[in-house]
Amino acid sequence: MKIIVKCCLIIAAAFVCGLVYNFLSPKGVDVIRHKSEAEYITLEEAAKGEYVFVDARKKELFDKGHIKGAVNIEPNGAFGELSRSGKIIVYCSGGSCSDAEKVADALTEAGFPKVFVLAEGYEAWKDRGLPVDSGGL
């Protein structure tokens, strides 16, 4: 019986450690997925049009590299400088990152009429050789 209790305690401790690591990691996965109403746009569409790009990743990642001309707005960040008349594409790393959806939803709720989410994210943009920049703006 004692061995079962010890095993349960080890499993519980590993689970808690995993959750803490996931929460603190910049590439952590949202445990509770954010349900977004955002419209998605592909890399091909985004590369052709005239858009304002918003990087929803943490500032440290933005400073290491971002889509050329992008502004950095993290979830819960201020976005007063953005023009409400242009088309906006919000992106994050791609894959399991939901920060772009969160920022896109906040922009839409604040009255920005044309907000899209880049489905593939920054890494795919960079891998395709599309224009990128580094350093803070």
Backbone hydrogen bonds, N-H to C=O, Kabsch-Sander energy under -0.5 kcal/mol:
donor,donor_aa,acceptor,acceptor_aa,energy
5,V,1,M,-1.9
6,K,2,K,-2.4
7,C,3,I,-2.5
8,C,4,I,-2.4
9,L,5,V,-2.3
10,I,6,K,-2.4
11,I,7,C,-2.6
12,A,8,C,-2.5
13,A,9,L,-2.5
14,A,10,I,-2.5
15,F,11,I,-2.3
16,V,12,A,-2.3
17,C,13,A,-2.5
18,G,14,A,-2.4
19,L,15,F,-2.3
20,V,16,V,-2.4
21,Y,17,C,-2.7
22,N,18,G,-2.6
23,F,19,L,-2.4
24,L,20,V,-2.1
25,S,21,Y,-1.9
28,G,25,S,-1.8
30,D,96,S,-0.6
33,R,31,V,-0.7
36,S,34,H,-0.7
39,E,115,V,-0.7
41,I,117,V,-2.6
46,A,42,T,-2.6
47,A,43,L,-2.6
48,K,44,E,-0.9
48,K,45,E,-0.5
49,G,45,E,-1.5
51,Y,49,G,-0.7
52,V,87,K,-2.7
53,F,51,Y,-0.6
54,V,89,I,-3.0
55,D,71,V,-3.2
56,A,54,V,-0.6
56,A,91,Y,-3.3
61,L,58,K,-0.6
62,F,58,K,-2.2
63,D,59,K,-2.8
64,K,60,E,-1.1
65,G,61,L,-1.3
66,H,133,D,-2.7
68,K,131,P,-1.8
70,A,67,I,-2.5
71,V,53,F,-2.2
73,I,55,D,-2.2
73,I,71,V,-0.6
77,G,74,E,-2.4
82,L,79,F,-1.0
88,I,114,K,-3.1
89,I,52,V,-2.8
90,V,88,I,-0.5
90,V,116,F,-2.9
91,Y,54,V,-2.5
97,C,94,G,-1.5
102,K,98,S,-1.9
103,V,99,D,-2.5
104,A,100,A,-2.7
105,D,101,E,-2.6
106,A,102,K,-2.1
107,L,103,V,-2.6
108,T,104,A,-2.4
109,E,105,D,-2.6
110,A,106,A,-1.5
111,G,108,T,-1.5
112,F,107,L,-2.4
115,V,113,P,-0.6
116,F,88,I,-2.9
117,V,39,E,-2.3
118,L,90,V,-2.5
119,A,41,I,-2.2
119,A,117,V,-0.8
122,Y,92,C,-3.1
123,E,93,S,-0.9
124,A,120,E,-0.6
125,W,121,G,-1.7
126,K,122,Y,-2.9
127,D,123,E,-2.5
128,R,124,A,-1.5
129,G,126,K,-1.8
130,L,125,W,-1.8
133,D,66,H,-2.8
135,G,63,D,-3.4
